[in-house]
Amino acid sequence: MSYELTGKIKLIQETQTFNSGFSKREMVVTVEDGNYPQDISLEFLKEKISLLDSISVGQNVTVSFDIRGREYNGRYFNNLVGWKIQSDASAADSEPYHPADNTPYDQSFSNTDDDIPF
């Protein structure tokens, strides 16, 4: 089953390559959701990484993705894995997006539940 979301690109990470030869690249899309915009992290794997080469921060895009889940040490994790990205034609005329907070995206996971924001 596939899903879609539409929003503005907030962040595009560098490609990560692991010892096994596996590679991935992550991006964050800000989706307007009422009073509270949501920053959604998606990852692109293997040959789909090249889809991120033609887009840039600030563009409005629609991303098609799958939800993948796994268990690790009794905890469950979900990943949104992108496989298609379409740029909004009107985004080329818009002003680039500059986030107010330049804090780096934290990709680490903690083994405690008290750091979950909900």
C-alpha positions, 0 to 999 in steps of 0.5 A: 500500500502506498501513501502520498504527502504534499509539503515544502522541503525543509532539509535534505541530508547527505547520502549515508553509505554503510559497510554492507554497501547499503545506502540511504538519503533522508529528507524532511518535508513540512506539511501544513496541518492546521495550527501545527505544521508537521515535519515528516522525515522520509528516507530514499534507498539505493537507486531511489537516492538519485530522485533527490538530486533534482530538488532543493530546500524550499520546493513544494513537492508531493512524495509517494512513499511506503510505510515499513515497520520492524522490531528491534530488542522488543521495540517497534520502529516505523520508516517512511520510504519514498519511491517517487517525488514530484516538484510543484511547478509553482514552487520555482517562483516562490521565495526559498524556505529558510527555517528559523531553527538551524539545529541539526536533525537528530537521527539517534534513538534512545532506549528510554520512553521519556524522550518521546514528545507525545 
